[in-house]
Amino acid sequence: MSLVSVADFEQKANGQLEPNALDYYRSGAGEQVTLNLNRQAYKRLRLRPRCLRDVSKLDASCEILGEHLNWPLGIAPTAMQKLAHPDGEIGSARAAGKAGSIFILSTLSTTSLEDVAAAAPDTCKWFRLYIYRDRCLTEQLVRRAERANFKALVLTVDTPINGDRRADARNHLSLPSHLTLANFKAECTQGFVSKCGGSGLNEYVACNYDPSISWQDVKWLQQLTHLPIVLKGILSSEDALLARDIGCAGLIVSNHGGRQLDTTPASIEVLPEIVAAVGKDMVVMMDGGIMQGIDIFKALALGAQTVFIGRPTLWGLAANGQRGVEQLLTILKRDFEVTMTLTGCPTLADIRPAMVVHESAYWQHN
């Protein structure tokens, strides 16, 4: 079968990934209401295209935190990518670089941040960080990211503990013996595995999460590094305003792919509220549920400056390693450019809020 959409890649990955890995990648928290909402919410938004505009020349480029990008889509942090394909994080990072996109490396990667930096030197790379109970461990990760020329720190703020991930609890996922959480010392994780059994790697990291972290810890991180700090996991205007007031460079509106607290809104649903609160003062980005270029367009119309994809990257890897991710990004970019053309938007600046309305607006008129 020819792969012509993200859904095609997902279908192929479903048939190729080992069942436990597939469940880890695709599952959400609780009854997976939020996981499903992330996709469904886009379908409730209607496009209002404009006609008779000169769209013979398109420019989808943008600038995010000082970096020039070919288009407003990047790769979100997803853990343990070598479970999908041996190319793993290096393949994803190289594919992002070829596409002119940002690549965010997960702390829980199966390739070390140094190895990713060496293998993809021309890719704009950000590092996803947690503030761990052991602040020395956190500082070590920050220093390593700085030395490896990562351009920003993406602090995940919605994970004081892991959510109710039922598939993970049933499966007791463990990494195969030839893989490690490469940003952590092997002797530390191995010691924890021997105590806890097969699911020890995730439990080791979860035990390092700190439920006491607060805005004071964000201030501590700001004083620790010269890198811009982006907060990932913001779902309310109240927290967005606090992030702005504390001096964060940007936000990623995100519900962690529906993997943390179930029945929170879809990211696209809460995006307008956050843009209205802080959109003029800081970079507002978004992830969650993007499956086609039309979804990218809708997020930009509602105020996101760029968006990120997580699971689709894993489907691309599973299908054909780095080449699979490259093909998937090419498909998404082409679809986004078709959407720009058919809505009468030759540049990103032409994408306006009035071009997207909720389906209920048409019910009211009929």
Secondary structure, 3 states (H helix, E strand, C coil): CCCCCHHHHHHHHHHHCCHHHHHHHHCCCCCCHHHHHHHHHHHCEEECCCCCCCCCCCECCEEECCEEECCCEEECCCCCHHHCCCCHHHHHHHHHHHHCCEEEECCCCCCCHHHHHHHCCCCEEEEEECCECCHHHHHHHHHHHHHCCCCCEEEECCCCCCCCCHHHHHHCCCCCCCCCCCCCCHHHHHHHHHHHCCCHHHHHHHHHECCCCCHHHHHHHHHHCCCCEEEEEECCHHHHHHHHHHCCCEEEECCHHHCCCCCCCCHHHHHHHHHHHHCCCCEEEEECCCCCHHHHHHHHHCCCCEEEECHHHHHHHHHHHHHHHHHHHHHHHHHHHHHHHHCCCCEHHHCCHHHEEECHHHHHHC
